[in-house]
Amino acid sequence: MAGRRTVLNFAMTALLSVCCQLTMAQGYPAKPGRIVAAYPPGGSVDMVARLVGDKLRESLGQAFVIENRSGASGNIGTEYVARSAPDGYTLLMGSSAAMASNVHVYARLPYDPIKDFAPVIMVAHQPNVLVVHPALDANSIAGLIALAKSRPGKLNYASSGSGTSNHMAAEMFMMKTGTSIMQVPFKGGAPAITALVGGQVDLMFETVPTVVSLVKAGKLRALAVTSTQRLAALPDVPTMAEAGLKEFDFRGWIGLAAPAGTPKEVVAKLNTEVQRAITGSLNKKLGELGLDVVGGTPEQFSEFLREDIARYEALVKASGLQRQ
């Protein structure tokens, strides 16, 4: 009898839990939420977070405030979301750096990208563009390689921090060209770009949204993009392959995630709304920023995340980068 009671209690508890989750999802969102961007304002992750946040407000009727929690190559903001309540009101606009490459860059990452998050949707791939200060005597990839080889270790490049996509792109570039260029890490893309424009550093691999206006204004010179095809935002800039570096395909990504344990119905609702936005009204805008819209299901994002973590493991090992 006691055994039956235990089984019945367990079943009732499980049923109540499911009912509560369904009720929560039906009334979600019942209050404003927030999307954490783990990088400073002005970068591509911040831009995408704000665009998506505006569309969620329009479609769901509640504000989604953007909260910038930058530092440690995205680790600070990412950990904050991982430790937040799994109720759908604190979300992460995640990046390939914080959720994939940092696994292999930091010896003690304060979160597990697989166990601590519920992937919502992959928003977009973000190719990098290699930009140099106009005063640098390099007008092409071939010219830059020749200059770097003539001055080994003398040229420097800005990054948003160790493990970020622009750092990893630079590592891949040096591996494929046999060059040695010194990294100067900054606390985000915006301060790194400021230093490049000011001439404190020579070059940088950066996401297109944050530098396209500077390239068009002549404040930076774009040598090549790291995607396999030219970008609509910079149609006159060749791909790395066109510039002479074959099989150079490097793209970071931006995706929306929630803390692990967030009800599946809430995740599904967010997925539906963001999918509608990025394939609809936001599609052209994201393309103009140099981003390749992806979309898909939470399960597809989860599978991609596991594959990307493995991909970065191989790249970090090949670069000889030591864990921090």
N, C-alpha and C positions, 0 to 999 in steps of 0.2 A: 504493500500500500504506500509506504513511504517513498519507494522507488518511483511508483507511478506519479506521486505528487511532485517529485523532483523533476521528472521529465515534463510534466504539465506546466510547472512553473517556468522551466527553461523555454518551452515553446511559447508561453504567454509573453515572456520577456522579449523574445525574439520578434514576435508579432507586433508588440507595442513599439519596439524600436523601428521596425519597418514602417509602421503607420505614422510614427513621428517624423521620419525622414520624408515620407510622401507628403505629409501636411506642410512641412517646412518648404519643400520644393515648390508646392503649389502656391504658397504665399511669398515666394522669394522673387525679388528682394523686398523686404518689408522696411528697410532703412537704407541710408547711404552706405556705400562700400568704399574701398580704396584699392588702388593698384600700386604696388610698390615697384619702383624702378631703382635697381641697385646701382645706378650710375648718376652722375650729375645732370642737371638740366642742359638741354641743347644737344645731347647725343642721340643716336638713332633709337636706342631702347626707350629713352624718354619720349621722343617724338611719336613712336608707335603707341606707347602707353597712353598718351594724350588723345591720339586719334581714336583708339579703341574705346577709351573711357567715355569720350563724347558720344560715340555710337551706342554704347550700353545705356547711357543716360536717356538717350532718345527712345530706345526700344523697350527698356525695362522700367522707365519712369522714376529711377532713383539715380542720384549723382554717384559717380565713381571718381573720387578725388585721387590725383596722382601724388604719391609721396616718394620723394627722392631720398634714399638711404644709401649713400655711396661709400666706398672704401674697400680696401683689400681685394681689388679686382672683382668686385661684385659680391664678395662673400658676406659682407655685413648685412646688406639688404636681403639677400637670399636666405641667410640663417634666420633673420627676423620673421620672414613669412613661414619658414619651416616650423617655427615654434608658436605660430599664431593659432587661434581657434579654428578648427576645420568647419566653419559655418558658411563659407562662401562670401564673406564680407571683407576678407583680406586676401588679395590675389598678388601674384608675382608676374611681372613681365620679364620672363627669364631670358637668358642669353647662352650661347654656346660656351662662353668663357666660364661663367659661374656654375653651369650645370653639366659641363662635359670636360673641358680641358683642365679646369682647376682640380679635378679629382686626381690628376697625375702631377700637378705642379705643387700642391700643398701637402705636406706630410700629415697634417692633422686638420682636415677639412671639417668644419663644425656642423656639417649636415650631410646627409646621403641623398643625392639627387634622385635615386630610384625609390628608396624607402620612405623618404620624408615628403614626397610631393604626389599630387594627383594631376597628371598632365591634362590640360583642357584642350588646347589646340596649337598646332604649329602655325604661326602667323606668316612668317616669310623667311626666305634665305636672304642674307645680306653679303654680297660680294664686297671685297675691298678694292680700293683704287690706290695705286702707288703715286703719291704726290711728293714733290720736292720744292724746296725754296727756290724762287726764280733766280737767285744769285748763284745757285749751284751749277757748275759747268757740266751739265748732263741733260741732253734734250731727248734722249731715248733710253730704252733698257740697255742696249749695247753700250751706250756712252756711260751709263751709270756703272755697269759691271767693270768697264775698263778703268774708270776713275777709282772705284773701290779697290781694285786689284793693285793699282799704282800707289794707293795709300792705305794699306791694310790696317784696320783698327783705328783709323783716323776719322772716318766718317761716322756719324751717329744718327740714330733714328728714334723718334718718339713713339711711345706706346701708352695705352691706357692702364698699364700694369702688367706684371708677369701673368701669363696664362690667357690673356685676352686675345681676341681673334687677330688684332693687328700685330701683336707680339708673335703669335704662331705663324702668321703669314710671312713675317720678316724672317723667322727661323727657316721656313720652307724655302724662301728666296735664297738665303745664304747657303743652304744645303745644296740647292740645285746649281748655284753659280760658283761655288767655291770661294765666296767672298767673306770678309770679316768686318761687320759693321756693329758699332757699340749701341746697346739699348739704353735709352734714357726714359725710365718709367714715370708716368704721372698718375694722379688720382682721377682718371677719367679722360674721355676724348676731348672735351672742351678745353681744358688747360693745356693738353698736349698740342692741340691745333694752334692755340694762341702762341705757344713757344715756337712752333714751326713758322707761322706767319711772321713772327718777330725776328726770325733768323737765329734763334738760340740752338736749334737743331737743324739737320740737313734734309731729312726726309721722313716719310711716315706712310705706313699702310693704314688706310682709314676707310670707314664705311662711307658710301657715297652721299647720303643725306646731309652729313655734317660738313662736307667740303665742296659740294658741287657749286655753290654760289661763289666761293672763294676762287675756284678754278675759272669760272666764267668771268670773274672780275680781274683775273690776271695776278691775283695775290699768291696763288700756288700754281705749279705746273704739273699736270697729270701725265704720267708716262704710260701706264697700262692698268687695265682692270683684271682682277683675279678670277673672273668667271670665264666660261667657255664661249660665251657670245658677248658681243658688244651690248652696252646698256643704252636704253632710250634717253636716260638722263645725261649721258656723255657719249653721244654717237660718234664723235670724231676720235675718241680714245681707243687705241687697239687693245685686244686681249693680250695676255702674257704669251699665248701661243703665237699670235700674229707678230708679236715683238721678238720672237725667237726662242722663247722658253716653252718647249713642248710639254704637254701633260701637266700644266700648272693650273689646277682647278682648286681654288680655296674659297669657301664660302662659310661664313658664320651663320647664325640663325637667331631669330627672336620668336619666343612662344609664350603663351599664357599658361600658368599653372596655379594650382591651389594647394593648401596644406593637405597632406595625406589624411584620409578619413573624412574628407568633405563628401557629403551625400552624392551618390552617382547621379541622382536626378538633378541636383544643382549643377554639377559638372556638365551634364548633357544640355541643360538649358543655356548655360554660358557658351558651350560649344556651338549650339545652333545660332545664337545671336551674333557671335563673332564671325562665324562662317558666312552668315548672310552679309555682314558688313564688309568683310575683306574681299569677297567675290562680287560685291555689288558696288555701293557708293564709294568705298575706299580703294577699290582696285586700281583705278587710274592714278590716284594720289600716291599710293605706295609705289607704283611703277615709276612715277616721276621722281621719286626719292631714290631710285636705284635699287629698290627691293623687289625680289621675286616672290609673289604671293604663293603660299603653299596650301594651307587649310587642311581638311581631313578630320578624322575621328580622334578621340582621346587615345584609343588603342594604337592607332598609327603613330601618333606622337610618342607614345611610350616606347614602342618598338624602335623608332628612329633614335630616341635618346640613348637607348642601350647600345645601338650600333655606333653612335657618334662618340660615346665614351671610349669604346674600343679603338675607334679611328684615331682619337687624340693620344691614346696610350702609345700607339706605334710612332706617331709624329714626335712626341716628347722624348721617347727613348732614342729615336734616330738623331734628334738634335743634341743629345747629351746634356740637356737641361737638368740641373740638380733640384730635387724637391726642397721647397722652402720650409 
